[in-house]
Each structure stands twice: as structure tokens, then as C-alpha cells.
Amino acid sequence: MGHQGTTDTRATTDTLPLVSPPQRERLLGDLLRGVSRSFYLTLRVLPKDIREPVGVAYLLARAADTIADTRLLPPERRLRSLLAFREQLVGPVNPQVLEELGWDLAQRLANPSEQVLLVSLPQVFSLLEALPDGDLSQVRSVVVTLTCGMEMDLTAFPPGDSGRVTALKDLAALDQYTYFVAGCVGEFWTAVTVAHTPGLQGWDLPAMSGLGVRFGKALQLTNVLRDVPKDLRLGRCYLPEDQLTSLGLVPRDLLDPQAGSKARPVLVDGIRRALDHFAAAEEYVLAIPRRSVRLRLAVLWPVLIGLATLAKLARNQDWLDPDRPARVSRRWVYRTMALSWPAASWNGILSAWIRGLRQRVEQAL
């Protein structure tokens, strides 16, 4: 398993459906809002030139995730469908394959927005093919890499109804996973924003791309730690097996919320690793020119939400209880977004804000 290269092969315009302006608005507006949850708020604040490639990438990634997560199908069937989807990304595109793949899976879904997304795959790929060459290459590459993380989920873990729980082997496996499902997004985000933002032309692209990778890993590691109870009940333990073994635990032990105290050193280690990555995320935010307010906000919000989530998790003594999730409220998110607008241009204020959230996490460990 690993990152698969993409080609420059495009489908010809007569092989994919033409997308009219109203259809484009529906796909990148209503449909994206329906499947993207809170990310749509971030997308809307982005400058217009960046919004389309990021929106197309999100739709493709969400389609792939829906394919990989359709639990009415056995894992091997989902894996075949995911790999077929990846082949279409690498190209050349076959609209008939997309249509058959979408309709076959859509009828098994209960979520109307996900149904529409899958049956709209030919139109979404048409948007992809219409992107400028640089954006097209970046979108293809990041979504192919994201599917490697989904493949890892389907091959490393048992079926959700098997009654078994399997853990990732070690920290290296967890680090690879967080790259596949989020770190690569940091690379993509950096490349696309630099390409479309004159004020970023002076950036050291390799260095900023490296910070972007760590930014993505910070967010994904936060999600992994927050979702441990839910994932365990699907047979998936992203906490490294060797760390659990050193504490005299096996993955299945974590199904008992009472094991939270004994397993807490693994949680604390994960939170500290996430905090280290968030230091890179803070550097990334502050490297964006102060006048690029919208771009700053788009990356600031995930940092603030992620650190607030870690703080709640660090204080949560019942972190293995699925009925006690560590989540920030929607009200807190909207209040934070409102406060961030006047603060976005001030490096000192942002640093103090982020530092305060980090301190809350550290004090709770």
C-alpha cells in the first residue's frame, strides 16, 4: 500500500457530461453544504480562486469516504469499489464506470445528500477535469493519497460486526495513517493556496509544506483520540498496540470504560504528540500575511477548535465511555468564529489565544 502516482491523462469533453452554471452552483453549493458539515464554513471564507479546487477535492474525498464506509456491504466489496474509484482518479476517466459505481452504492445509503453525491460522480469528475492543470494535478494527488488511508482502514481492521478489535502496530503505523488521511491535505492546501495567492509567493514551499503536513496530523490525531470509544466498537483501535502492551492491556480491554485510568498514559502521550504538531500549525497560521484575513481564518478555526477539543479530552476522566464524548459545543464554535474576525490580523493576539488554549491542555494532563 502507498501513494499511487497520477497521470496527466484527461477525459475528452464529450466523455463526461457538461456541467451548466446552475449545476456547478448546486454541486459546489447545496451539495457541498449537505455533505461537508462544519467544513463548509471554512470553505465559504476562502478566497474565491481557492474555493473551487478545494471544494472539488472535498466532494471527491467525501465520495471515496462514503464508498469505503458503506457498512451494508462487506469490507472486501467496499475495497473493490474504492480501488475502482481510485482508478478513475488516476485516469483516464470512464463515465460509465462512474455512473454504475455511483448508482450501485447510492441505493444502499440512507443519507439523501450522500445518495446525490454518488449519483453525481460523472458531474463531479467533469468539474475536476475542467480545473487548470496545476489544480487538477494537486486534487488528483491528494484524493488518491486519502484513499490510501481508507484502504488502510479496510485492510488493517476486522469487519465492524466481527466482535474483534485490532490495533495499529506502533507509532510509525499511526503516523503513516495520520499522513494518509490528513497530513497530505496540508501539502495540498499549501500548494493550492500558494498557486492562487500572490502574497504567498515568497514562501519557502518545502518548509511550509512540511508545516502543513504536521498541521493535518495535529487535527487527525485529535480526531483519533476523541473518537477512541466509537472506533473501538467498530473493531478499530488507532492507539498503538505496543503502547497498550507495555501497560498490560490488549485492545479489547478498552471497551470497558473502567480501563480509562490504566490506559491514560497512552492518551496523554497522544495528546502531547498532538500538541507538538499544533505548534507547527500555529507557525503556519502566523506565516500567512496579515492582510490575507480570509486565508488566515480558514486555517485558524481548525486550530482553535482542535485545541479546545484536546482540552476537553484531557479533562475527561471517562474518555473511554462512548456516552461521554469530548466535544466543543456548536455555540462555542460560532462564538469563536465571530471573535476571530477582528483578531485575525493581530499576531500577538492570535499567539496569546493559541497559547492560552495550549496551556489549558497542558494543565489538565
KEKE-3310 file (N, C-alpha, C; in steps of 0.2 Angstrom, whole numbers, plus 5000, padded with zeros to 4 digits):
npx = (5004:5002:5006:5000:5005:4999:4992:4993:4983:4968:4950:4941:4931:4919:4916:4912:4899:4893:4894:4882:4881:4871:4871:4884:4884:4875:4882:4894:4888:4874:4875:4888:4887:4878:4885:4897:4897:4904:4915:4911:4909:4922:4926:4918:4924:4935:4946:4939:4946:4953:4943:4936:4945:4948:4935:4930:4940:4936:4923:4926:4934:4925:4916:4923:4926:4913:4910:4919:4914:4902:4893:4883:4888:4900:4917:4927:4920:4918:4931:4935:4926:4931:4944:4941:4936:4948:4955:4949:4952:4965:4965:4963:4947:4932:4916:4905:4909:4909:4896:4889:4896:4892:4877:4875:4880:4873:4860:4860:4862:4856:4857:4852:4859:4872:4868:4864:4877:4884:4877:4880:4893:4899:4897:4904:4917:4918:4919:4932:4940:4939:4947:4961:4978:4988:4980:4972:4981:4985:4973:4970:4981:4980:4968:4969:4979:4972:4963:4972:4973:4959:4959:4968:4961:4951:4959:4967:4960:4947:4930:4917:4906:4912:4915:4928:4943:4956:4972:4982:4999:5011:5018:5024:5015:5003:5007:5009:4996:4990:4996:4991:4977:4976:4988:4993:4983:4987:4999:4993:4984:4993:5000:4990:4985:4997:4998:4988:4988:4995:5002:5009:5020:5033:5035:5044:5042:5044:5047:5035:5026:5030:5026:5013:5009:5011:5002:4990:4991:4990:4977:4971:4976:4970:4956:4957:4960:4949:4939:4941:4932:4921:4927:4932:4921:4918:4928:4940:4956:4965:4975:4992:4997:5009:5011:5000:5002:5013:5007:5001:4989:4976:4969:4955:4952:4949:4936:4930:4924:4930:4943:4949:4958:4969:4974:4977:4990:4993:4984:4988:5001:4997:4990:5001:5009:5000:4999:5013:5012:5003:5010:5017:5007:5002:5013:5012:4999:5003:5012:5005:5002:4996:4987:4979:4966:4955:4961:4969:4959:4953:4962:4965:4953:4951:4963:4960:4948:4952:4962:4954:4946:4955:4958:4946:4946:4958:4953:4944:4939:4932:4936:4935:4922:4908:4897:4901:4908:4921:4918:4917:4905:4892:4888:4900:4909:4903:4904:4917:4921:4916:4923:4935:4936:4939:4952:4960:4970:4980:4995:5000:4989:4983:4993:4993:4980:4981:4991:4985:4975:4983:4989:4979:4976:4989:4989:4979:4984)
npy = (4994:5011:5028:5032:5036:5049:5053:5063:5062:5067:5066:5067:5081:5076:5064:5065:5072:5089:5102:5114:5131:5133:5120:5118:5127:5121:5109:5114:5121:5119:5104:5102:5109:5100:5088:5091:5096:5105:5109:5116:5129:5134:5133:5142:5154:5155:5163:5166:5161:5150:5142:5134:5123:5117:5114:5105:5095:5091:5086:5074:5067:5065:5057:5046:5042:5039:5028:5019:5018:5012:5002:4992:4984:4971:4972:4968:4970:4984:4988:4984:4993:5005:5005:5004:5017:5024:5021:5028:5041:5042:5040:5036:5044:5035:5037:5029:5019:5027:5030:5018:5014:5024:5023:5010:5010:5020:5017:5010:5018:5029:5042:5056:5067:5060:5050:5058:5064:5052:5048:5059:5058:5058:5071:5078:5073:5079:5093:5092:5088:5100:5109:5120:5115:5114:5114:5103:5092:5093:5091:5078:5071:5072:5067:5053:5049:5051:5040:5030:5030:5026:5014:5008:5007:4998:4986:4984:4982:4972:4967:4978:4971:4960:4957:4958:4967:4976:4983:4997:4994:5001:5017:5022:5016:5023:5036:5035:5033:5045:5054:5049:5052:5065:5073:5074:5082:5094:5097:5098:5109:5119:5120:5123:5135:5144:5144:5152:5164:5179:5185:5175:5171:5172:5162:5149:5135:5120:5120:5126:5117:5106:5110:5111:5098:5093:5101:5095:5082:5085:5089:5077:5068:5073:5070:5056:5053:5058:5050:5037:5028:5026:5021:5009:5001:4998:4989:4995:5001:5014:5017:5014:4997:4992:5001:4999:4986:4988:4992:4982:4979:4974:4978:4975:4977:4990:4992:4992:5005:5007:5005:5016:5024:5015:5015:5028:5034:5031:5039:5052:5053:5053:5065:5074:5073:5077:5091:5095:5094:5104:5116:5117:5120:5132:5140:5140:5146:5160:5163:5166:5181:5195:5203:5194:5190:5181:5169:5167:5165:5153:5143:5146:5143:5128:5126:5132:5125:5112:5113:5116:5105:5095:5100:5098:5084:5080:5084:5074:5062:5050:5045:5034:5031:5029:5037:5049:5059:5070:5085:5101:5113:5118:5131:5137:5135:5144:5156:5158:5159:5171:5180:5179:5186:5200:5198:5192:5198:5201:5197:5195:5194:5183:5173:5174:5169:5156:5151:5151:5142:5130:5130:5127:5113:5107:5110:5101:5089)
npz = (5000:4997:4992:4976:4960:4949:4933:4918:4911:4903:4902:4887:4882:4877:4884:4897:4906:4902:4913:4918:4923:4933:4938:4942:4953:4961:4964:4970:4980:4987:4988:4992:5005:5011:5013:5019:5032:5046:5038:5028:5032:5034:5020:5014:5018:5012:4999:4983:4971:4977:4982:4973:4968:4981:4985:4975:4978:4990:4988:4980:4989:5000:4993:4991:5004:5008:5000:5005:5018:5018:5026:5024:5015:5013:5019:5009:4997:4998:4997:4984:4977:4981:4976:4962:4961:4964:4952:4943:4947:4944:4931:4913:4913:4915:4911:4911:4921:4932:4933:4935:4947:4956:4956:4960:4973:4979:4981:4992:5003:5017:5019:5011:5005:5003:4994:4983:4980:4976:4964:4957:4952:4939:4935:4945:4942:4930:4934:4940:4929:4922:4929:4930:4925:4935:4947:4944:4945:4958:4965:4961:4966:4980:4983:4979:4988:5000:4998:5001:5015:5018:5012:5021:5032:5029:5027:5038:5049:5057:5051:5056:5063:5068:5081:5085:5090:5083:5084:5078:5074:5079:5084:5072:5062:5066:5063:5049:5045:5050:5041:5028:5029:5033:5034:5021:5016:5021:5013:5001:5003:5005:4993:4984:4989:4988:4975:4971:4978:4978:4988:4995:4987:4991:5000:5008:5000:5002:5016:5021:5017:5024:5037:5035:5033:5046:5053:5047:5053:5066:5068:5064:5073:5085:5082:5081:5095:5101:5096:5101:5109:5100:5089:5093:5095:5082:5079:5078:5083:5085:5094:5098:5097:5104:5114:5122:5126:5134:5145:5150:5143:5131:5115:5116:5129:5131:5128:5140:5149:5162:5161:5158:5166:5168:5155:5153:5151:5138:5131:5136:5131:5117:5117:5120:5109:5099:5103:5100:5086:5084:5087:5076:5068:5073:5069:5055:5053:5057:5048:5037:5027:5036:5030:5022:5027:5026:5022:5033:5043:5038:5041:5055:5062:5063:5071:5083:5087:5087:5098:5108:5109:5113:5125:5132:5131:5138:5151:5153:5163:5160:5147:5139:5139:5128:5129:5134:5126:5121:5116:5108:5110:5098:5099:5105:5095:5085:5092:5094:5081:5077:5086:5081:5069:5071:5077:5068:5061:5070:5076:5089:5097:5092:5094:5108:5111:5106:5113:5126:5125:5123:5135:5144:5140:5143:5157:5161:5160)
capx = (5000:5006:5004:5000:5005:4993:4995:4990:4978:4961:4945:4939:4925:4912:4915:4909:4893:4895:4891:4880:4882:4867:4873:4890:4882:4872:4887:4898:4884:4870:4878:4894:4885:4875:4890:4903:4896:4907:4920:4908:4910:4929:4926:4915:4928:4941:4946:4936:4950:4955:4937:4934:4949:4947:4928:4930:4944:4932:4917:4929:4936:4919:4913:4928:4924:4906:4911:4923:4911:4895:4893:4879:4892:4906:4923:4930:4916:4919:4938:4935:4923:4936:4950:4939:4936:4954:4957:4946:4956:4972:4963:4958:4940:4927:4910:4901:4911:4907:4889:4887:4898:4888:4870:4875:4881:4868:4853:4861:4863:4850:4858:4850:4865:4877:4865:4865:4884:4887:4875:4883:4900:4901:4897:4910:4923:4918:4922:4939:4943:4939:4952:4968:4982:4991:4975:4970:4986:4985:4967:4970:4986:4978:4962:4972:4983:4967:4960:4976:4971:4953:4961:4971:4955:4948:4963:4971:4955:4942:4924:4914:4902:4915:4916:4935:4946:4963:4975:4988:5005:5015:5018:5025:5009:4999:5010:5008:4989:4988:4998:4987:4970:4976:4994:4993:4979:4992:5003:4988:4982:4999:5002:4985:4985:5002:4997:4982:4989:5001:5006:5012:5025:5039:5035:5048:5037:5045:5046:5028:5023:5031:5022:5006:5009:5011:4995:4985:4992:4988:4970:4968:4977:4965:4950:4958:4960:4942:4934:4943:4927:4917:4930:4933:4915:4919:4933:4946:4959:4971:4981:4997:4997:5015:5010:4995:5005:5018:5003:4997:4982:4975:4964:4948:4951:4947:4929:4927:4926:4934:4950:4952:4963:4975:4976:4978:4997:4993:4980:4992:5006:4994:4989:5007:5011:4996:5002:5019:5010:4999:5015:5018:5000:5002:5018:5008:4994:5006:5016:5001:5002:4991:4981:4976:4962:4951:4965:4971:4953:4951:4967:4964:4947:4953:4967:4956:4943:4956:4965:4948:4944:4960:4957:4941:4948:4962:4950:4938:4942:4928:4937:4933:4915:4905:4892:4904:4912:4924:4917:4915:4898:4891:4888:4906:4912:4901:4906:4924:4922:4914:4928:4941:4937:4944:4958:4964:4976:4985:4999:5001:4983:4982:4998:4991:4974:4983:4995:4981:4972:4988:4990:4973:4978:4994:4987:4974:4987)
capy = (5000:5018:5033:5030:5042:5051:5054:5070:5060:5070:5063:5072:5084:5073:5058:5067:5077:5096:5105:5120:5136:5131:5113:5120:5130:5116:5104:5117:5125:5115:5098:5103:5110:5094:5083:5093:5098:5111:5111:5121:5136:5136:5134:5149:5160:5155:5167:5163:5157:5144:5139:5128:5116:5114:5111:5099:5089:5089:5082:5068:5064:5063:5052:5040:5040:5036:5021:5015:5017:5009:4996:4987:4980:4968:4976:4966:4973:4991:4989:4984:4999:5011:5004:5006:5024:5027:5020:5034:5047:5041:5042:5041:5043:5031:5040:5023:5016:5031:5030:5012:5014:5028:5021:5004:5011:5026:5014:5007:5023:5032:5049:5059:5070:5056:5047:5063:5064:5047:5048:5065:5057:5060:5078:5080:5072:5084:5099:5090:5089:5107:5113:5121:5109:5113:5112:5096:5088:5093:5087:5070:5068:5072:5062:5047:5048:5050:5034:5025:5029:5022:5007:5005:5006:4992:4981:4983:4981:4967:4970:4981:4967:4954:4956:4958:4973:4976:4990:4998:4990:5005:5024:5023:5015:5028:5042:5034:5034:5052:5057:5047:5054:5072:5076:5075:5088:5100:5098:5100:5116:5124:5120:5127:5142:5147:5145:5157:5169:5182:5187:5169:5169:5172:5157:5143:5130:5114:5121:5127:5111:5102:5113:5109:5090:5092:5104:5090:5077:5088:5088:5070:5064:5075:5066:5049:5052:5060:5045:5031:5024:5025:5017:5003:4997:4996:4985:4999:5004:5018:5018:5009:4990:4991:5005:4996:4980:4990:4994:4976:4979:4972:4982:4974:4979:4997:4993:4994:5012:5007:5004:5023:5026:5012:5016:5035:5036:5031:5045:5058:5053:5055:5072:5078:5072:5082:5097:5096:5096:5111:5121:5119:5123:5140:5144:5140:5152:5166:5164:5169:5188:5198:5206:5189:5188:5175:5163:5166:5162:5146:5139:5147:5140:5121:5126:5134:5120:5106:5113:5116:5098:5092:5102:5094:5077:5080:5084:5069:5055:5045:5046:5028:5030:5032:5042:5055:5062:5076:5089:5108:5114:5122:5138:5139:5136:5150:5162:5158:5161:5178:5183:5178:5191:5206:5196:5188:5202:5203:5191:5195:5192:5176:5169:5173:5165:5149:5149:5150:5135:5125:5129:5123:5106:5105:5110:5096:5082)
capz = (5000:4997:4987:4969:4956:4945:4926:4916:4906:4904:4898:4882:4884:4875:4888:4903:4905:4903:4919:4917:4929:4939:4941:4946:4959:4965:4967:4975:4985:4991:4989:4997:5011:5013:5014:5022:5039:5048:5034:5023:5035:5032:5013:5012:5020:5007:4993:4978:4967:4980:4984:4968:4969:4987:4985:4971:4981:4996:4986:4978:4995:5003:4989:4992:5011:5008:4997:5010:5024:5017:5030:5022:5011:5016:5018:5003:4992:4998:4995:4977:4974:4982:4971:4956:4961:4963:4946:4939:4948:4941:4924:4910:4916:4911:4914:4913:4927:4937:4934:4938:4954:4960:4956:4964:4980:4981:4983:4999:5008:5019:5019:5004:5002:5000:4988:4977:4978:4972:4958:4953:4951:4932:4935:4949:4939:4925:4937:4941:4923:4920:4933:4927:4925:4942:4952:4943:4947:4965:4968:4960:4970:4987:4984:4979:4995:5005:4998:5004:5022:5018:5011:5027:5037:5026:5027:5044:5054:5056:5050:5062:5066:5069:5088:5086:5090:5081:5085:5074:5077:5083:5082:5065:5059:5067:5060:5042:5045:5050:5035:5023:5030:5034:5033:5014:5015:5022:5007:4995:5004:5004:4986:4980:4991:4986:4967:4970:4982:4976:4994:4997:4983:4995:5005:5007:4999:5005:5023:5023:5015:5030:5042:5033:5035:5054:5054:5046:5058:5073:5068:5064:5079:5089:5080:5083:5102:5103:5094:5103:5111:5095:5084:5096:5094:5075:5079:5076:5089:5082:5099:5096:5101:5108:5120:5126:5129:5139:5151:5151:5140:5124:5113:5118:5136:5131:5128:5146:5151:5168:5159:5156:5171:5167:5148:5152:5149:5130:5129:5137:5125:5111:5117:5119:5102:5095:5105:5096:5079:5084:5087:5069:5065:5075:5065:5049:5053:5058:5042:5032:5028:5040:5026:5020:5033:5025:5022:5040:5047:5036:5045:5062:5065:5065:5076:5089:5088:5089:5104:5113:5110:5117:5132:5135:5132:5144:5157:5153:5166:5157:5140:5136:5139:5122:5131:5137:5121:5122:5110:5109:5108:5091:5101:5107:5088:5082:5096:5092:5074:5077:5089:5077:5063:5072:5079:5063:5058:5075:5078:5096:5100:5090:5098:5115:5111:5105:5119:5132:5124:5124:5142:5146:5139:5147:5164:5163:5159)
cpx = (5004:5003:5005:5000:4999:4996:4991:4985:4971:4956:4943:4932:4918:4911:4912:4904:4896:4891:4889:4881:4878:4869:4879:4889:4879:4877:4891:4895:4880:4872:4884:4892:4882:4879:4896:4903:4899:4912:4917:4909:4917:4929:4923:4919:4934:4941:4943:4940:4953:4949:4935:4938:4948:4940:4927:4934:4939:4926:4920:4931:4930:4915:4917:4926:4918:4906:4914:4919:4904:4895:4888:4882:4898:4912:4927:4927:4917:4926:4938:4932:4928:4942:4948:4938:4943:4957:4955:4949:4962:4971:4966:4951:4936:4920:4905:4902:4909:4900:4887:4890:4893:4881:4870:4876:4875:4862:4854:4862:4856:4851:4857:4856:4870:4874:4866:4872:4886:4884:4877:4890:4902:4902:4903:4916:4924:4921:4930:4942:4944:4944:4958:4973:4985:4986:4972:4974:4986:4979:4967:4975:4983:4972:4965:4976:4978:4964:4965:4975:4964:4955:4964:4966:4952:4952:4966:4966:4950:4935:4921:4909:4905:4916:4924:4937:4953:4966:4981:4994:5009:5014:5019:5019:5004:5001:5008:5000:4987:4990:4993:4980:4970:4982:4995:4989:4983:4996:4999:4986:4987:5000:4996:4984:4991:5001:4992:4983:4995:5006:5010:5018:5032:5040:5041:5044:5038:5045:5039:5024:5024:5027:5015:5004:5007:5004:4990:4985:4989:4980:4967:4970:4972:4958:4951:4957:4953:4938:4936:4937:4922:4920:4931:4927:4914:4924:4940:4949:4966:4977:4985:4997:5003:5014:5005:4998:5010:5014:4999:4990:4982:4970:4957:4947:4948:4940:4926:4929:4930:4941:4953:4958:4970:4978:4978:4985:4997:4989:4985:4998:5003:4993:4995:5010:5007:4998:5008:5017:5007:5004:5017:5013:5000:5007:5015:5004:4998:5010:5012:5001:4995:4985:4977:4971:4958:4955:4967:4965:4952:4956:4967:4959:4949:4958:4964:4951:4947:4959:4960:4946:4949:4960:4952:4942:4953:4959:4945:4941:4938:4929:4936:4926:4912:4900:4895:4910:4915:4923:4915:4908:4898:4891:4895:4910:4910:4903:4914:4926:4921:4920:4934:4942:4941:4951:4963:4970:4981:4989:5000:4995:4982:4987:4996:4985:4976:4987:4990:4977:4977:4989:4985:4974:4983:4993:4983:4978:4991)
cpy = (5006:5023:5031:5036:5043:5053:5061:5068:5063:5066:5069:5075:5080:5066:5059:5072:5084:5098:5112:5125:5134:5124:5114:5123:5125:5111:5107:5121:5120:5108:5098:5104:5104:5089:5085:5095:5104:5114:5117:5128:5138:5137:5140:5155:5161:5160:5163:5158:5150:5139:5133:5122:5113:5111:5105:5093:5087:5084:5075:5064:5061:5057:5045:5037:5037:5029:5017:5013:5014:5002:4991:4982:4977:4972:4974:4970:4981:4992:4989:4990:5005:5011:5006:5014:5027:5027:5026:5040:5047:5043:5036:5039:5039:5033:5034:5019:5020:5031:5024:5011:5018:5025:5014:5005:5016:5022:5010:5012:5026:5039:5052:5063:5066:5052:5052:5064:5058:5046:5054:5064:5059:5068:5081:5079:5077:5091:5098:5091:5096:5112:5115:5116:5108:5111:5105:5091:5087:5089:5080:5067:5067:5067:5055:5045:5047:5043:5028:5024:5025:5015:5004:5003:4999:4986:4979:4981:4976:4971:4972:4976:4960:4952:4957:4965:4973:4983:4991:4996:4995:5013:5026:5022:5020:5035:5041:5036:5041:5056:5055:5051:5062:5076:5078:5081:5095:5102:5101:5107:5121:5125:5125:5134:5146:5149:5151:5163:5173:5184:5181:5167:5169:5166:5152:5137:5123:5115:5122:5121:5106:5104:5111:5102:5090:5095:5098:5084:5079:5087:5081:5066:5066:5071:5059:5048:5053:5054:5038:5026:5022:5020:5010:4998:4996:4992:4988:5002:5007:5019:5012:5003:4990:4995:5002:4990:4982:4991:4987:4975:4977:4977:4981:4976:4986:4998:4994:5001:5013:5007:5011:5025:5022:5013:5024:5037:5036:5037:5051:5058:5055:5063:5077:5078:5077:5089:5099:5098:5103:5117:5123:5122:5131:5143:5145:5146:5159:5168:5167:5177:5191:5201:5200:5186:5182:5169:5162:5162:5155:5141:5140:5143:5133:5121:5127:5128:5114:5107:5113:5109:5094:5094:5098:5087:5076:5080:5078:5063:5049:5045:5040:5026:5033:5037:5048:5058:5069:5081:5096:5109:5119:5129:5141:5140:5143:5157:5163:5161:5169:5182:5184:5183:5197:5204:5194:5192:5204:5197:5190:5192:5184:5171:5168:5169:5158:5147:5147:5144:5130:5124:5126:5115:5104:5105:5104:5089:5080)
cpz = (5000:4992:4980:4965:4951:4938:4924:4911:4908:4900:4893:4884:4882:4879:4894:4902:4906:4909:4918:4923:4934:4942:4945:4953:4964:4968:4972:4980:4989:4993:4994:5004:5015:5016:5018:5029:5041:5043:5029:5025:5033:5024:5011:5013:5015:5002:4987:4973:4970:4982:4980:4969:4975:4988:4981:4975:4987:4994:4984:4985:4999:5000:4991:4999:5012:5005:5002:5016:5024:5020:5029:5017:5015:5014:5011:4997:4992:4996:4987:4974:4975:4977:4964:4955:4960:4956:4941:4940:4944:4933:4919:4913:4912:4914:4915:4919:4933:4939:4937:4945:4958:4961:4961:4971:4983:4984:4990:5005:5010:5019:5012:5001:4999:4994:4982:4975:4974:4965:4953:4952:4944:4932:4939:4946:4933:4928:4938:4935:4920:4924:4929:4929:4932:4947:4951:4946:4955:4968:4967:4965:4977:4988:4984:4985:5000:5005:5000:5011:5022:5017:5017:5032:5035:5027:5033:5050:5052:5054:5056:5066:5068:5077:5090:5086:5088:5082:5080:5078:5082:5081:5075:5061:5060:5063:5052:5041:5045:5044:5029:5023:5031:5033:5026:5012:5016:5016:5002:4997:5003:4997:4982:4983:4989:4978:4966:4974:4981:4983:4997:4993:4986:5000:5003:5006:5002:5013:5025:5022:5021:5036:5041:5034:5042:5056:5053:5051:5065:5073:5068:5070:5085:5088:5082:5091:5104:5102:5096:5105:5105:5090:5087:5095:5087:5074:5077:5082:5085:5087:5098:5100:5106:5114:5125:5130:5134:5146:5153:5149:5133:5122:5115:5125:5136:5130:5134:5149:5158:5167:5158:5160:5169:5160:5148:5149:5141:5128:5130:5132:5119:5111:5117:5112:5097:5097:5101:5089:5079:5085:5080:5066:5067:5070:5058:5048:5053:5052:5036:5033:5032:5036:5022:5025:5032:5025:5029:5044:5045:5040:5053:5065:5067:5071:5083:5092:5091:5096:5110:5114:5114:5124:5136:5136:5137:5151:5158:5156:5163:5149:5136:5136:5133:5123:5134:5132:5123:5116:5112:5107:5101:5093:5102:5100:5085:5086:5094:5085:5074:5081:5085:5071:5065:5075:5074:5061:5063:5077:5085:5099:5098:5094:5105:5116:5110:5111:5125:5131:5125:5132:5146:5146:5143:5155:5166:5162:5166)
residu = (MET:GLY:HIS:GLN:GLY:THR:THR:ASP:THR:ARG:ALA:THR:THR:ASP:THR:LEU:PRO:LEU:VAL:SER:PRO:PRO:GLN:ARG:GLU:ARG:LEU:LEU:GLY:ASP:LEU:LEU:ARG:GLY:VAL:SER:ARG:SER:PHE:TYR:LEU:THR:LEU:ARG:VAL:LEU:PRO:LYS:ASP:ILE:ARG:GLU:PRO:VAL:GLY:VAL:ALA:TYR:LEU:LEU:ALA:ARG:ALA:ALA:ASP:THR:ILE:ALA:ASP:THR:ARG:LEU:LEU:PRO:PRO:GLU:ARG:ARG:LEU:ARG:SER:LEU:LEU:ALA:PHE:ARG:GLU:GLN:LEU:VAL:GLY:PRO:VAL:ASN:PRO:GLN:VAL:LEU:GLU:GLU:LEU:GLY:TRP:ASP:LEU:ALA:GLN:ARG:LEU:ALA:ASN:PRO:SER:GLU:GLN:VAL:LEU:LEU:VAL:SER:LEU:PRO:GLN:VAL:PHE:SER:LEU:LEU:GLU:ALA:LEU:PRO:ASP:GLY:ASP:LEU:SER:GLN:VAL:ARG:SER:VAL:VAL:VAL:THR:LEU:THR:CYS:GLY:MET:GLU:MET:ASP:LEU:THR:ALA:PHE:PRO:PRO:GLY:ASP:SER:GLY:ARG:VAL:THR:ALA:LEU:LYS:ASP:LEU:ALA:ALA:LEU:ASP:GLN:TYR:THR:TYR:PHE:VAL:ALA:GLY:CYS:VAL:GLY:GLU:PHE:TRP:THR:ALA:VAL:THR:VAL:ALA:HIS:THR:PRO:GLY:LEU:GLN:GLY:TRP:ASP:LEU:PRO:ALA:MET:SER:GLY:LEU:GLY:VAL:ARG:PHE:GLY:LYS:ALA:LEU:GLN:LEU:THR:ASN:VAL:LEU:ARG:ASP:VAL:PRO:LYS:ASP:LEU:ARG:LEU:GLY:ARG:CYS:TYR:LEU:PRO:GLU:ASP:GLN:LEU:THR:SER:LEU:GLY:LEU:VAL:PRO:ARG:ASP:LEU:LEU:ASP:PRO:GLN:ALA:GLY:SER:LYS:ALA:ARG:PRO:VAL:LEU:VAL:ASP:GLY:ILE:ARG:ARG:ALA:LEU:ASP:HIS:PHE:ALA:ALA:ALA:GLU:GLU:TYR:VAL:LEU:ALA:ILE:PRO:ARG:ARG:SER:VAL:ARG:LEU:ARG:LEU:ALA:VAL:LEU:TRP:PRO:VAL:LEU:ILE:GLY:LEU:ALA:THR:LEU:ALA:LYS:LEU:ALA:ARG:ASN:GLN:ASP:TRP:LEU:ASP:PRO:ASP:ARG:PRO:ALA:ARG:VAL:SER:ARG:ARG:TRP:VAL:TYR:ARG:THR:MET:ALA:LEU:SER:TRP:PRO:ALA:ALA:SER:TRP:ASN:GLY:ILE:LEU:SER:ALA:TRP:ILE:ARG:GLY:LEU:ARG:GLN:ARG:VAL:GLU:GLN:ALA:LEU)
# end
